[in-house]
Amino acid sequence: MKVRPPHWLPWLGPLLAAGAGALAGEYWLGGGFWMVLLAALVCGFAPILGYRIWKRLHHRR
């Protein structure tokens, strides 16, 4: 049984970016602006990249 990737997965990116930026600002503020920006970018693009990889592997079978 093939499990298809959920179509809403890429839309989690902005929500995760905001959450990661807020957490980084609250707990890791020693890194300052760049730490918050890096955390937001990584967590914001992770669902999008995960969705694309999952979709590519799903279509390959």
Legacy VTK file of the C-alpha trace (Angstrom):
# vtk DataFile Version 3.0
C-alpha trace
ASCII
DATASET POLYDATA
POINTS 61 float
0.000 0.000 0.000
1.426 3.335 -1.084
0.897 6.258 1.230
0.502 9.527 -0.615
1.955 12.690 0.884
-0.680 14.989 2.366
-1.427 17.933 0.080
-1.368 20.382 3.003
2.173 19.531 4.111
3.916 22.446 2.297
1.505 24.906 3.953
2.993 24.063 7.351
6.167 25.921 6.373
5.115 29.455 7.392
3.570 28.206 10.629
6.698 26.235 11.555
8.911 29.173 10.559
6.995 31.500 12.868
7.105 28.991 15.707
10.805 28.273 15.263
11.617 31.969 15.044
9.652 32.667 18.204
11.302 29.795 20.079
14.752 30.787 18.859
14.115 34.362 19.920
12.920 33.271 23.333
15.465 30.585 24.185
18.464 31.051 21.881
18.595 34.823 21.727
22.319 34.711 22.439
22.729 34.146 18.696
20.696 37.257 17.969
18.971 38.080 14.723
20.898 35.622 12.581
20.098 32.656 14.824
16.382 33.501 14.689
16.508 33.961 10.910
18.393 30.704 10.371
15.995 28.735 12.580
12.976 30.225 10.811
14.381 29.505 7.341
15.358 25.927 8.119
12.061 25.078 9.808
10.068 26.971 7.187
11.528 25.126 4.222
11.702 21.680 5.853
8.033 20.730 5.175
8.261 21.957 1.590
11.418 19.969 0.881
10.047 16.938 2.708
6.879 17.057 0.620
8.814 17.296 -2.640
11.093 14.382 -1.693
8.139 12.273 -0.545
6.226 13.058 -3.745
9.235 12.223 -5.947
9.759 8.894 -4.170
6.037 8.153 -4.369
5.926 8.742 -8.145
9.082 6.739 -8.707
7.429 3.466 -7.624
LINES 1 62
61 0 1 2 3 4 5 6 7 8 9 10 11 12 13 14 15 16 17 18 19 20 21 22 23 24 25 26 27 28 29 30 31 32 33 34 35 36 37 38 39 40 41 42 43 44 45 46 47 48 49 50 51 52 53 54 55 56 57 58 59 60
